């Protein structure tokens, strides 16, 4: 029997070629990603980030938008769907993409200044392990910006949505400091901004 994670990956592989043309890109993904970046610009790092990683990057739309704000940053995208990564390579030749899950990030400790994830969190197989990986890969003082649909929609979809409280607990459990929550798109999407603490002197 296939796991739900494997089924999700197969579904996204089938949708990869038409993913950028989906109406959801204009109505949901684009506006949410714009607000994520606006929140980071306003509340996040004061110095330009050197490395940005997008988890569940799909075809790389969020990284393209990030590059407009932080042109000098190294950009990396990870996604478990091979065809999504193939499309991402085609559309974003200056970005490095890797086939990987949130639970096993292919980066050394303390690599990233910013880690992003937009509307993929509810597909993750093990959120607790994924948050620990994110904390591992973030540099001290680094930022994690997560956007996802929240639990109020769970009755409409067969997905593993989390509540505000559950997301907060997962971040705190991984050693991250929650800096801000923001609801967008008719309050069905929650953006959470967290930071990895600086090392003690």
C-alpha positions in Angstrom: 0.0 0.0 0.0 1.4 3.4 -1.0 1.9 6.0 1.7 0.1 9.4 1.4 3.5 11.0 0.9 4.3 8.8 -2.1 0.8 9.5 -3.5 1.4 13.3 -3.1 4.7 13.0 -4.9 3.2 11.1 -7.8 0.4 13.7 -8.1 2.8 16.6 -8.2 5.0 14.8 -10.7 1.9 14.5 -13.0 1.1 18.2 -12.5 4.6 19.6 -13.0 4.4 20.6 -16.6 1.2 22.6 -16.1 1.9 23.8 -12.5 3.0 27.3 -13.4 -0.3 27.8 -15.4 -2.6 26.8 -12.6 -5.1 29.5 -11.5 -4.0 28.9 -7.9 -0.7 30.4 -8.7 -2.4 33.8 -9.4 -5.1 33.5 -6.8 -3.3 31.8 -3.9 0.4 31.1 -4.2 1.5 34.4 -5.7 -0.3 36.7 -3.1 0.8 34.4 -0.2 4.4 34.4 -1.3 4.4 38.2 -1.7 3.2 38.6 1.8 5.8 36.1 3.1 8.6 38.2 1.5 7.1 41.5 2.6 7.0 40.2 6.2 10.7 39.0 6.0 11.8 42.3 4.5 10.0 44.3 7.2 10.7 42.1 10.3 13.5 39.7 9.2 17.2 40.0 8.7 18.7 43.5 8.7 21.7 42.4 6.6 21.3 40.9 3.1 21.0 37.1 3.4 23.8 35.0 1.8 21.8 31.8 1.5 18.1 31.1 1.0 16.5 27.7 0.9 12.9 27.0 -0.2 11.4 23.7 1.1 8.7 22.2 -1.2 9.8 24.6 -3.9 7.7 23.2 -6.7 8.8 25.0 -9.9 10.7 27.7 -8.1 8.3 30.6 -8.2 9.0 31.8 -4.6 12.8 31.7 -5.2 12.4 33.8 -8.4 10.5 36.4 -6.3 13.1 36.2 -3.5 15.9 36.9 -6.0 14.3 40.2 -6.9 14.8 41.4 -3.3 18.1 39.6 -2.5 20.0 39.3 -5.8 23.3 38.4 -4.3 22.0 35.4 -2.2 22.7 31.8 -3.1 19.3 30.2 -3.8 18.4 26.6 -3.2 15.2 24.7 -3.7 14.2 21.2 -2.5 11.2 19.2 -3.4 10.5 15.4 -3.3 8.8 15.5 -6.7 11.4 14.8 -9.4 9.4 16.3 -12.2 8.8 19.5 -10.2 12.6 19.8 -9.8 13.1 19.2 -13.5 10.7 22.1 -14.3 12.3 24.2 -11.7 15.8 23.7 -13.3 14.3 24.7 -16.7 12.7 27.9 -15.4 15.4 29.0 -12.9 18.8 28.2 -14.4 20.7 30.3 -11.8 19.1 28.4 -8.8 20.4 25.1 -7.4 17.6 22.5 -6.9 17.7 19.1 -5.1 15.3 16.2 -4.8 14.8 15.9 -1.1 12.1 16.0 1.6 11.8 18.4 4.5 12.7 15.7 6.9 16.1 15.1 5.3 17.6 18.4 4.0 20.8 17.9 2.0 22.7 20.8 3.6 25.4 21.1 6.3 24.7 22.5 9.7 24.2 26.3 9.9 24.0 26.8 6.1 21.0 29.1 5.6 20.2 32.7 6.6 16.5 32.2 5.5 14.4 29.1 5.0 11.1 29.4 3.3 8.1 27.1 2.8 4.9 28.1 1.2 1.8 25.9 1.2 3.7 22.6 1.3 3.8 22.0 5.1 0.6 19.9 5.2 2.3 17.4 2.9 5.3 16.7 5.1 5.4 13.2 6.5 7.0 14.1 9.9 6.6 17.7 10.8 8.6 17.3 14.1 11.6 15.9 12.3 11.3 18.5 9.6 11.4 21.4 12.0 14.4 19.9 13.7 16.1 19.7 10.3 15.2 23.3 9.6 16.7 24.4 13.0 19.9 22.4 12.2 20.4 24.0 8.8 19.6 27.6 9.9 22.5 29.7 11.0 22.3 31.3 14.5 20.0 34.3 14.1 18.6 32.8 10.8 14.9 33.1 9.9 12.2 30.6 9.0 9.1 31.8 7.2 6.3 29.2 6.9 2.9 29.7 5.2 0.2 27.0 5.1 -3.5 26.5 5.2 -4.7 26.1 8.8 -6.8 23.5 10.5 -10.2 25.2 9.9 -10.2 23.8 6.4 -9.2 20.3 7.4 -12.8 19.1 7.1 -12.8 20.0 3.4 -9.7 18.2 2.4 -7.9 14.9 3.2 -4.8 16.7 4.4 -2.8 17.0 7.6 -3.4 20.6 8.5 -2.2 22.1 11.8 -3.6 24.8 14.0 -1.8 28.0 15.0 -1.1 26.4 18.4 0.4 23.2 16.9 2.7 25.1 14.5 3.9 27.2 17.4 4.6 24.2 19.6 6.5 22.5 16.8 8.7 25.5 16.3 9.3 26.0 20.0 10.1 22.3 20.3 12.8 22.6 17.6 14.4 25.5 19.5 13.0 28.3 17.3 11.6 31.6 18.6 8.3 32.5 17.1 8.4 36.2 16.2 5.1 36.7 14.4 1.9 35.1 13.0 -0.1 36.7 10.2 -3.3 35.5 8.6 -3.9 36.1 4.9 -6.2 35.2 2.0 -9.5 35.3 3.8 -7.7 34.2 7.0 -7.4 30.6 5.6 -3.6 30.9 5.4 -1.3 31.4 8.3 2.2 32.9 7.9 4.6 32.2 10.8 7.9 33.9 11.1 10.5 32.3 13.5 14.1 32.8 14.3 16.9 30.6 15.4 18.5 32.0 18.6 22.0 33.4 18.4 24.7 31.4 20.1 25.5 32.4 23.7 28.8 34.3 24.0 
